Protein backbone atom coordinates (compact mmCIF):
# COMPACT_ATOMS: atom_id res chain seq x y z
CA UNK A 1 0.00 0.00 0.00
CA UNK A 2 1.22 3.51 -0.75
CA UNK A 3 0.05 7.08 -0.27
CA UNK A 4 -0.19 9.34 -3.31
CA UNK A 5 -0.04 12.97 -2.17
CA UNK A 6 -0.15 16.36 -3.84
CA UNK A 7 3.65 16.33 -3.94
CA UNK A 8 3.82 13.06 -5.88
CA UNK A 9 2.86 12.41 -9.49
CA UNK A 10 1.62 9.05 -10.79
CA UNK A 11 4.09 7.61 -13.30
CA UNK A 12 3.94 4.64 -15.63
CA UNK A 13 6.32 3.66 -18.41
CA UNK A 14 3.95 4.08 -21.34
CA UNK A 15 0.49 5.65 -21.34
CA UNK A 16 -1.86 7.59 -23.55
CA UNK A 17 -3.43 9.92 -20.98
CA UNK A 18 -1.95 13.03 -22.61
CA UNK A 19 -3.89 12.20 -25.78
CA UNK A 20 -7.01 11.13 -23.86
CA UNK A 21 -7.39 14.11 -21.54
CA UNK A 22 -9.06 17.24 -22.96
CA UNK A 23 -8.51 16.49 -26.65
CA UNK A 24 -10.01 18.82 -29.29
CA UNK A 25 -13.79 19.05 -28.96
CA UNK A 26 -13.89 17.74 -25.38
CA UNK A 27 -17.28 18.42 -23.78
CA UNK A 28 -18.90 17.15 -20.57
CA UNK A 29 -22.58 17.52 -19.62
CA UNK A 30 -23.75 16.98 -16.02
CA UNK A 31 -27.22 16.69 -14.52
CA UNK A 32 -27.66 19.27 -11.76
CA UNK A 33 -30.02 19.62 -8.78
CA UNK A 34 -29.98 22.08 -5.88
CA UNK A 35 -33.13 22.58 -3.74
CA UNK A 36 -35.77 23.32 -6.38
CA UNK A 37 -33.33 24.36 -9.10
CA UNK A 38 -32.56 21.72 -11.69
CA UNK A 39 -31.03 21.40 -15.13
CA UNK A 40 -27.58 20.69 -16.53
CA UNK A 41 -24.03 22.07 -16.52
CA UNK A 42 -21.92 21.93 -19.68
CA UNK A 43 -18.11 22.07 -19.61
CA UNK A 44 -16.39 22.66 -22.98
CA UNK A 45 -12.76 22.93 -24.05
CA UNK A 46 -12.07 26.57 -24.98
CA UNK A 47 -8.35 26.92 -25.71
CA UNK A 48 -4.80 26.28 -24.54
CA UNK A 49 -3.44 28.91 -22.17
CA UNK A 50 -0.81 29.47 -19.46
CA UNK A 51 -1.72 29.75 -15.76
CA UNK A 52 0.92 30.09 -13.02
CA UNK A 53 3.60 29.31 -15.60
CA UNK A 54 1.93 26.03 -16.62
CA UNK A 55 0.63 25.27 -20.11
CA UNK A 56 -2.94 24.03 -19.60
CA UNK A 57 -6.43 23.82 -21.10
CA UNK A 58 -9.13 26.37 -20.33
CA UNK A 59 -12.65 24.88 -19.96
CA UNK A 60 -15.74 27.09 -20.17
CA UNK A 61 -18.62 26.23 -17.81
CA UNK A 62 -22.26 27.03 -18.65
CA UNK A 63 -25.39 26.36 -16.55
CA UNK A 64 -28.86 25.83 -17.95
CA UNK A 65 -31.39 25.58 -15.13
CA UNK A 66 -35.04 25.88 -14.26
CA UNK A 67 -36.79 26.90 -11.03
CA UNK A 68 -40.10 25.18 -10.33
CA UNK A 69 -43.34 26.00 -8.52
CA UNK A 70 -44.94 28.51 -8.24
CA UNK A 71 -43.25 29.68 -11.49
CA UNK A 72 -41.45 27.79 -14.23
CA UNK A 73 -38.34 29.90 -14.89
CA UNK A 74 -35.48 29.11 -17.27
CA UNK A 75 -32.02 30.59 -16.82
CA UNK A 76 -28.63 30.41 -18.57
CA UNK A 77 -25.54 31.52 -16.66
CA UNK A 78 -21.78 31.04 -16.67
CA UNK A 79 -19.41 29.87 -13.94
CA UNK A 80 -15.71 30.61 -13.50
CA UNK A 81 -13.62 28.66 -16.05
CA UNK A 82 -11.72 25.50 -15.13
CA UNK A 83 -7.99 25.12 -15.87
CA UNK A 84 -6.53 21.63 -16.20
CA UNK A 85 -3.67 19.62 -17.71
CA UNK A 86 -2.34 16.06 -17.61
CA UNK A 87 1.16 14.75 -16.94
CA UNK A 88 2.00 11.08 -17.28
CA UNK A 89 -0.90 9.30 -15.54
CA UNK A 90 -2.20 12.22 -13.48
CA UNK A 91 -4.77 14.94 -14.22
CA UNK A 92 -4.28 18.29 -12.48
CA UNK A 93 -6.70 21.14 -11.81
CA UNK A 94 -6.06 24.74 -10.79
CA UNK A 95 -7.44 25.80 -7.42
CA UNK A 96 -7.50 29.58 -7.14
CA UNK A 97 -7.80 29.61 -3.34
CA UNK A 98 -4.36 27.94 -2.93
CA UNK A 99 -3.39 29.17 -5.66
CA UNK A 100 -1.78 26.24 -7.49
CA UNK A 101 -2.42 23.19 -9.65
CA UNK A 102 -3.20 20.09 -7.58
CA UNK A 103 -3.78 16.43 -8.59
CA UNK A 104 -7.39 15.63 -9.51
CA UNK A 105 -7.29 12.05 -10.88
CA UNK A 106 -4.55 9.42 -10.69
CA UNK A 107 -4.90 6.47 -13.10
CA UNK A 108 -1.86 4.49 -11.98
CA UNK A 109 -3.33 4.05 -8.48
CA UNK A 110 -3.57 0.45 -7.29
CA UNK A 111 -5.98 -1.32 -4.95
CA UNK A 112 -5.10 -0.38 -1.38
CA UNK A 113 -3.40 2.92 -2.30
CA UNK A 114 -4.46 6.09 -0.50
CA UNK A 115 -4.89 9.20 -2.66
CA UNK A 116 -4.76 12.55 -0.89
CA UNK A 117 -7.35 14.73 -2.58
CA UNK A 118 -7.77 18.49 -2.07
CA UNK A 119 -11.44 18.89 -1.12
CA UNK A 120 -13.11 22.05 -2.52
CA UNK A 121 -15.31 22.16 0.59
CA UNK A 122 -12.81 23.19 3.26
CA UNK A 123 -15.54 23.21 5.95
CA UNK A 124 -15.64 19.41 5.93
CA UNK A 125 -11.96 18.60 6.21
CA UNK A 126 -8.97 18.99 3.91
CA UNK A 127 -7.32 17.07 2.41
CA UNK A 128 -9.58 14.05 1.93
CA UNK A 129 -7.89 10.63 1.97
CA UNK A 130 -9.34 8.30 -0.68
CA UNK A 131 -8.73 4.56 -0.31
CA UNK A 132 -8.68 2.78 -3.70
CA UNK A 133 -11.11 -0.17 -3.66
CA UNK A 134 -10.89 -1.44 -7.25
CA UNK A 135 -9.26 -0.71 -10.61
CA UNK A 136 -9.63 -1.99 -14.15
CA UNK A 137 -9.98 -1.30 -17.86
CA UNK A 138 -13.23 -0.98 -19.78
CA UNK A 139 -13.92 -0.40 -23.48
CA UNK A 140 -16.21 2.48 -24.46
CA UNK A 141 -16.60 3.41 -28.13
CA UNK A 142 -13.84 0.86 -28.84
CA UNK A 143 -11.44 2.80 -26.61
CA UNK A 144 -9.81 0.93 -23.70
CA UNK A 145 -10.10 3.26 -20.68
CA UNK A 146 -8.67 2.75 -17.20
CA UNK A 147 -10.82 3.36 -14.15
CA UNK A 148 -10.62 3.24 -10.37
CA UNK A 149 -13.14 3.28 -7.53
CA UNK A 150 -12.23 4.76 -4.12
CA UNK A 151 -13.98 5.89 -0.95
CA UNK A 152 -13.32 8.74 1.47
CA UNK A 153 -11.84 7.92 4.87
CA UNK A 154 -12.90 9.82 8.02
CA UNK A 155 -10.93 13.04 8.25
CA UNK A 156 -10.21 15.26 11.28
CA UNK A 157 -13.22 13.90 13.15
CA UNK A 158 -15.58 14.32 10.17
CA UNK A 159 -17.17 10.87 10.14
CA UNK A 160 -20.16 11.48 7.88
CA UNK A 161 -18.93 12.60 4.47
CA UNK A 162 -21.79 12.58 1.99
CA UNK A 163 -20.71 11.44 -1.45
CA UNK A 164 -18.05 9.28 0.16
CA UNK A 165 -17.35 7.11 -2.94
CA UNK A 166 -15.67 8.31 -6.12
CA UNK A 167 -15.70 6.45 -9.46
CA UNK A 168 -13.28 7.82 -12.04
CA UNK A 169 -12.91 6.83 -15.70
CA UNK A 170 -10.04 7.86 -17.95
CA UNK A 171 -11.05 10.54 -20.47
CA UNK A 172 -14.50 11.03 -18.90
CA UNK A 173 -13.39 11.79 -15.34
CA UNK A 174 -15.94 11.14 -12.58
CA UNK A 175 -18.78 9.18 -14.17
CA UNK A 176 -21.47 8.84 -11.47
CA UNK A 177 -22.81 11.05 -8.74
CA UNK A 178 -20.38 13.94 -8.99
CA UNK A 179 -19.35 17.08 -10.81
CA UNK A 180 -16.07 17.37 -12.75
CA UNK A 181 -14.23 18.04 -9.46
CA UNK A 182 -15.86 16.02 -6.66
CA UNK A 183 -16.79 17.82 -3.46
CA UNK A 184 -17.05 15.85 -0.22
CA UNK A 185 -19.49 17.48 2.19
CA UNK A 186 -20.59 16.83 5.77
CA UNK A 187 -24.17 18.12 5.37
CA UNK A 188 -27.14 17.00 3.28
CA UNK A 189 -28.23 20.17 1.43
CA UNK A 190 -25.32 20.41 -1.04
CA UNK A 191 -25.95 20.49 -4.82
CA UNK A 192 -25.91 17.09 -6.54
CA UNK A 193 -24.52 16.19 -9.97
CA UNK A 194 -24.15 13.18 -12.24
CA UNK A 195 -22.47 12.76 -15.61
CA UNK A 196 -24.98 12.85 -18.46
CA UNK A 197 -22.72 12.87 -21.55
CA UNK A 198 -19.18 13.15 -22.81
CA UNK A 199 -17.79 13.60 -26.34
CA UNK A 200 -14.78 14.91 -28.26
CA UNK A 201 -13.70 15.08 -31.90
CA UNK A 202 -12.35 11.51 -31.93
CA UNK A 203 -14.77 9.98 -29.40
CA UNK A 204 -18.45 9.68 -30.27
CA UNK A 205 -21.07 10.71 -27.72
CA UNK A 206 -21.17 8.63 -24.54
CA UNK A 207 -24.58 8.87 -22.84
CA UNK A 208 -24.77 7.73 -19.23
CA UNK A 209 -28.57 7.66 -19.56
CA UNK A 210 -29.61 6.04 -22.83
CA UNK A 211 -33.07 7.62 -22.53
CA UNK A 212 -32.00 11.25 -21.94
CA UNK A 213 -30.28 13.26 -24.69
CA UNK A 214 -27.26 15.41 -23.82
CA UNK A 215 -29.13 18.69 -24.33
CA UNK A 216 -32.47 17.42 -23.00
CA UNK A 217 -34.39 19.94 -20.93
CA UNK A 218 -37.70 19.61 -19.11
CA UNK A 219 -40.66 20.79 -21.15
CA UNK A 220 -43.19 21.26 -18.38
CA UNK A 221 -43.62 21.31 -14.62
CA UNK A 222 -45.75 18.16 -14.88
CA UNK A 223 -42.83 16.28 -16.43
CA UNK A 224 -40.52 17.33 -13.59
CA UNK A 225 -43.04 16.30 -10.94
CA UNK A 226 -43.51 12.94 -12.65
CA UNK A 227 -39.77 12.24 -12.54
CA UNK A 228 -39.40 13.32 -8.94
CA UNK A 229 -42.39 11.19 -7.94
CA UNK A 230 -41.07 7.87 -9.32
CA UNK A 231 -39.68 5.60 -6.60
CA UNK A 232 -37.70 2.38 -6.99
CA UNK A 233 -38.13 0.04 -4.03
CA UNK A 234 -36.94 -1.75 -1.98
CA UNK A 235 -33.60 0.00 -1.96
CA UNK A 236 -31.26 -1.77 -1.22
CA UNK A 237 -32.84 -4.81 -2.88
CA UNK A 238 -31.80 -8.46 -2.80
CA UNK A 239 -33.86 -10.16 -5.52
CA UNK A 240 -36.57 -7.87 -6.99
CA UNK A 241 -37.37 -4.18 -7.45
CA UNK A 242 -40.67 -2.43 -8.19
CA UNK A 243 -41.95 1.05 -9.11
CA UNK A 244 -44.59 3.04 -7.23
CA UNK A 245 -46.80 3.40 -10.31
CA UNK A 246 -49.61 1.58 -12.08
CA UNK A 247 -48.39 1.75 -15.70
CA UNK A 248 -46.20 -0.37 -17.96
CA UNK A 249 -42.71 1.17 -18.19
CA UNK A 250 -39.76 0.53 -20.50
CA UNK A 251 -36.55 0.17 -18.49
CA UNK A 252 -32.85 -0.57 -18.81
CA UNK A 253 -30.43 -1.29 -15.94
CA UNK A 254 -26.75 -0.30 -16.26
CA UNK A 255 -23.68 -0.53 -14.09
CA UNK A 256 -21.90 2.71 -13.07
CA UNK A 257 -19.79 2.75 -16.24
CA UNK A 258 -22.77 2.58 -18.59
CA UNK A 259 -22.89 -1.11 -19.59
CA UNK A 260 -26.53 -2.16 -20.06
CA UNK A 261 -27.11 -5.40 -18.14
CA UNK A 262 -30.91 -5.77 -18.21
CA UNK A 263 -33.72 -4.19 -20.19
CA UNK A 264 -37.36 -4.85 -20.88
CA UNK A 265 -40.92 -3.80 -20.06
CA UNK A 266 -41.96 -3.59 -16.42
CA UNK A 267 -45.64 -4.47 -16.26
CA UNK A 268 -47.80 -2.52 -13.83
CA UNK A 269 -47.15 -3.54 -10.21
CA UNK A 270 -44.99 -6.50 -11.30
CA UNK A 271 -41.44 -6.89 -9.87
CA UNK A 272 -38.23 -6.89 -11.92
CA UNK A 273 -35.99 -9.85 -11.14
CA UNK A 274 -32.42 -8.72 -10.32
CA UNK A 275 -31.13 -12.01 -8.89
CA UNK A 276 -28.53 -12.31 -11.68
CA UNK A 277 -26.86 -8.99 -10.81
CA UNK A 278 -23.80 -8.96 -8.55
CA UNK A 279 -23.95 -6.83 -5.42
CA UNK A 280 -23.31 -3.16 -6.14
CA UNK A 281 -24.70 0.16 -7.33
CA UNK A 282 -26.88 0.29 -10.47
CA UNK A 283 -28.59 2.93 -12.58
CA UNK A 284 -32.08 2.26 -13.95
CA UNK A 285 -33.42 4.34 -16.85
CA UNK A 286 -37.21 4.39 -17.16
CA UNK A 287 -39.28 5.57 -20.11
CA UNK A 288 -43.01 6.11 -20.52
CA UNK A 289 -43.92 7.48 -23.94
CA UNK A 290 -41.92 10.69 -24.42
CA UNK A 291 -41.05 11.06 -20.71
CA UNK A 292 -37.98 9.48 -19.14
CA UNK A 293 -36.02 9.56 -15.90
CA UNK A 294 -33.08 7.92 -14.18
CA UNK A 295 -32.90 6.45 -10.69
CA UNK A 296 -30.29 4.43 -8.83
CA UNK A 297 -30.51 1.44 -6.50
CA UNK A 298 -28.22 -0.92 -4.61
CA UNK A 299 -28.25 -4.70 -5.06
CA UNK A 300 -27.27 -6.41 -1.81
CA UNK A 301 -27.77 -10.05 -0.92
CA UNK A 302 -29.57 -10.80 2.32
CA UNK A 303 -27.29 -11.74 5.21
CA UNK A 304 -28.08 -15.15 6.71
Helices and strands as residue ranges (DSSP letters): E 3-4, H 17-20, E 27-34, E 37-51, E 54-67, E 73-87, E 90-95, E 100-106, E 114-117, G 122-124, E 128-140, E 143-152, E 165-169, E 173-174, E 192-200, E 203-207, H 221-229, E 232-233, E 240-243, E 249-255, E 260-266, E 272-273, E 280-288, E 291-299
